[in-house]
Amino acid sequence: MLKKLLKYEFRATARTYGGMYLALLAASVLFGGSVRRWNGTTNSDAYSTLVGLLSLVYTAVIIGTVVVTIMTIVQRFYRNLLGREGYLMHTLPVTETQLVTSKLISSTVWSLCSILAACLSFGILAVLMMSDMDLLEQLPLMWSAIREIFARCNMEFWGALAFSGVVSFVRMVSAIACIYAACMVGHQFKNHPALAGILSFFVMQYLQGWLEKLLQIGTGVYETTIYSAVGDMGSIEAAVSALGYMESAMVTLGIAAAFGVFWFGLTVWLMRNKLNLE
């Protein structure tokens, strides 16, 4: 039954996200192409104004992608499970755990797709902006710089980088679960449930951050970052080989995973015992 829920969820959200991604890629192509032409052949004031407008459009689409992704996560959960559609959803032969899981998986997948679409748009923009440069002359220098970076970054660096990606992913899933828990908490208030949900989310996130710092201090582990050493290439190997970073990352991962499970359990418990669709 979970597969059917996921199929329905992806179908219901594909049009919204698909149109948003197409708009993002189109804005990057238009903006990058206009900058390339402006740098190459056209220097009129009118074209400069057009480039400025397209830059604002591209920035607005990027911001809109973030906002729409977050709003869709909230709306799909609240309207589908706590609104009028909830009368139908809660009569299906599925458990509350399956309902919340389908929402969590769908939101996680679309959040990753939004990140990939943004990265792709940045890549398209960079390629279009650099297309007028003599890249053939620059390739040897670029290749030498890349080889130097790879030579200085040992396996510990790439392992730490990959582990940082895992930590970021778990944090993202935990944040989505926290959004769902905040929606359920806000649903308990008959007056201004949306405001109560927003306030609940920020309170939950504050408590989670405070407890993370408290536990890190209690375990004697302080969070550092491998990116702080990028400015000084000679210190990368020393930074990533330090035991403190991996210990900190593991503590952070465990805390984020524990909170994610807690927010998920809280959401299911409230939906099972405190649901009121009236």
C-alpha positions in Angstrom: 0.0 0.0 0.0 2.9 2.3 0.6 3.9 2.1 -3.1 0.4 3.2 -4.1 0.6 6.1 -1.7 3.9 7.1 -3.1 2.6 6.8 -6.7 -0.3 9.0 -5.9 1.9 11.5 -4.1 4.4 11.9 -6.9 1.7 12.2 -9.5 0.0 15.0 -7.4 3.3 17.0 -7.1 5.1 16.3 -10.4 3.4 19.0 -12.3 4.2 21.7 -9.7 7.8 20.7 -9.4 8.3 20.0 -13.1 7.1 23.4 -14.1 9.2 25.1 -11.5 12.4 23.2 -12.7 11.6 24.2 -16.3 11.3 27.8 -15.3 14.6 27.6 -13.4 16.5 26.2 -16.3 14.9 28.6 -18.8 15.8 31.5 -16.6 19.4 30.3 -16.4 19.6 29.9 -20.2 18.1 33.4 -20.9 20.3 35.1 -18.3 23.5 33.3 -19.3 22.9 33.9 -23.0 22.1 37.6 -22.4 25.4 38.1 -20.4 27.4 36.3 -23.1 26.0 38.6 -25.9 26.4 41.7 -23.7 30.0 40.9 -23.1 30.6 40.0 -26.7 28.9 42.3 -29.1 26.3 44.6 -27.5 27.0 47.4 -25.0 23.9 49.5 -25.4 22.2 50.9 -22.3 19.0 49.2 -23.3 20.7 45.8 -23.4 22.4 46.5 -20.1 19.0 47.1 -18.6 17.7 43.9 -20.1 20.6 42.0 -18.5 19.9 43.5 -15.2 16.2 42.6 -15.4 17.1 39.0 -16.4 19.4 38.8 -13.4 16.6 39.8 -11.1 14.3 37.3 -12.8 16.9 34.5 -12.3 17.4 35.5 -8.7 13.6 35.6 -8.1 13.2 32.1 -9.7 16.0 30.7 -7.4 14.3 32.2 -4.3 10.9 31.0 -5.6 12.3 27.4 -6.0 13.2 27.4 -2.3 9.9 28.9 -1.2 7.8 26.7 -3.4 9.6 23.6 -2.3 9.0 24.4 1.4 5.4 25.5 0.9 4.6 22.4 -1.1 6.0 20.2 1.7 3.8 22.0 4.2 0.7 22.2 2.0 0.7 18.6 0.8 0.9 17.4 4.4 -1.6 19.8 5.9 -4.2 19.8 3.2 -3.9 16.1 2.4 -3.9 14.7 5.9 -5.3 17.5 8.1 -7.7 19.3 5.8 -10.8 18.2 3.9 -8.9 15.6 2.0 -8.0 14.0 5.3 -11.5 12.5 5.6 -10.7 10.4 2.6 -7.1 9.7 3.3 -7.7 8.4 6.9 -10.4 6.0 5.7 -7.9 4.2 3.5 -6.7 0.8 4.7 -3.3 2.2 5.7 -1.6 3.1 9.0 -0.6 6.6 10.1 3.0 5.5 9.8 2.5 4.7 6.1 0.8 8.0 5.5 3.6 10.0 7.1 6.3 7.9 5.5 4.9 8.5 2.0 4.9 12.2 2.6 8.4 12.1 4.0 9.9 10.1 1.1 8.2 12.3 -1.5 9.3 15.5 0.2 12.9 14.2 0.5 13.1 13.2 -3.1 11.7 16.5 -4.4 14.0 18.4 -2.1 17.0 16.6 -3.6 15.7 17.2 -7.1 15.4 21.0 -6.3 19.0 21.0 -5.1 20.1 19.2 -8.3 18.1 21.6 -10.5 19.6 24.6 -8.8 23.2 23.2 -9.3 22.4 22.4 -13.0 21.1 25.9 -13.5 24.4 27.3 -12.0 26.4 25.0 -14.3 24.4 26.2 -17.4 24.9 29.8 -16.4 28.6 29.3 -15.9 29.1 27.6 -19.3 27.1 30.3 -21.1 29.1 33.1 -19.5 32.4 31.5 -20.3 31.6 30.5 -23.8 33.2 33.6 -25.3 36.5 33.0 -23.5 39.4 31.2 -25.1 38.9 28.1 -23.1 41.4 26.1 -25.1 44.2 28.3 -23.8 42.9 28.1 -20.2 42.4 24.3 -20.1 46.1 23.5 -19.3 46.0 25.9 -16.4 42.7 24.6 -15.2 43.9 21.0 -15.4 47.1 21.8 -13.5 45.0 23.4 -10.7 42.7 20.4 -10.5 45.6 18.0 -10.4 47.2 20.0 -7.6 44.0 20.0 -5.6 43.6 16.2 -6.0 47.2 15.7 -5.1 46.8 17.6 -1.8 43.5 16.0 -0.9 44.0 12.4 0.3 41.4 9.7 0.9 40.6 11.1 4.3 39.5 14.4 2.7 37.1 12.6 0.3 35.9 10.4 3.0 35.2 13.4 5.2 33.5 15.2 2.3 31.2 12.2 1.6 30.4 11.9 5.3 29.5 15.6 5.4 27.1 14.9 2.6 25.5 12.1 4.6 25.2 14.4 7.6 23.6 17.1 5.5 21.1 14.6 4.0 20.1 13.3 7.5 19.7 16.9 8.7 17.4 17.7 5.8 15.2 14.6 6.4 15.1 15.5 10.1 14.1 19.1 9.2 11.2 17.8 7.0 10.1 15.5 9.9 10.2 18.5 12.2 7.9 20.4 9.8 5.4 17.6 10.0 5.6 17.5 13.8 5.1 21.3 13.9 2.0 21.0 11.6 0.6 18.4 14.0 1.3 20.5 17.1 -0.3 23.6 15.4 -3.3 21.4 14.5 -4.0 21.0 18.2 -4.8 24.8 18.4 -8.3 25.6 17.1 -7.4 29.3 16.9 -4.6 30.3 14.5 -3.2 26.8 13.8 -0.9 28.0 11.1 0.8 30.6 13.4 1.0 27.9 16.1 2.7 25.5 13.7 5.2 28.1 12.5 6.1 29.1 16.1 6.3 25.4 17.0 8.8 24.7 14.2 11.2 27.5 15.3 10.9 26.4 18.9 11.7 22.8 18.0 14.6 23.8 15.8 16.0 26.0 18.6 15.7 23.2 21.1 17.4 20.8 18.7 20.3 23.1 18.1 20.7 23.8 21.8 20.7 20.1 22.7 23.2 19.4 19.9 25.6 22.0 21.3 25.0 20.7 24.8 25.7 17.1 23.8 28.8 18.0 21.8 30.2 19.9 24.8 29.3 17.1 27.1 31.1 14.6 25.0 34.1 16.8 24.6 33.6 17.1 20.8 33.4 20.4 19.0 32.1 20.7 15.5 34.6 21.9 12.9 34.4 22.1 9.2 36.7 21.0 6.4 35.7 23.9 4.3 37.5 26.4 6.6 40.8 25.0 5.3 40.0 25.5 1.6 41.5 29.0 1.6 44.8 27.6 2.7 45.5 24.6 0.4 48.5 23.5 2.5 46.3 23.0 5.5 43.6 20.7 3.9 45.4 17.5 4.6 46.0 18.5 8.3 42.4 19.6 8.7 40.8 16.5 7.4 43.2 14.1 9.2 42.3 15.6 12.5 40.3 13.1 14.6 38.1 15.8 16.1 36.3 16.5 12.8 35.2 12.9 12.3 34.2 12.5 15.9 32.2 15.7 15.7 30.5 14.6 12.4 29.5 11.3 13.9 28.0 13.0 17.0 26.2 15.4 14.8 24.9 12.6 12.6 23.7 10.6 15.6 21.9 13.6 17.1 20.2 14.6 13.8 19.1 11.0 13.2 17.7 10.7 16.8 15.8 14.0 16.4 14.5 12.9 13.0 13.1 9.7 14.5 11.6 11.6 17.5 9.9 14.1 15.2 8.6 11.3 13.0 7.3 9.4 16.1 5.7 12.5 17.5 3.9 13.2 14.2 2.5 9.6 14.1 1.5 9.6 17.7 -0.4 12.9 17.4 -2.1 11.8 14.2 -3.1 8.6 15.8 -4.4 9.9 19.1 -5.0 13.7 18.7 -6.4 14.0 15.2 -9.4 16.3 14.9 -10.6 17.0 11.4 -13.6 19.0 12.6 
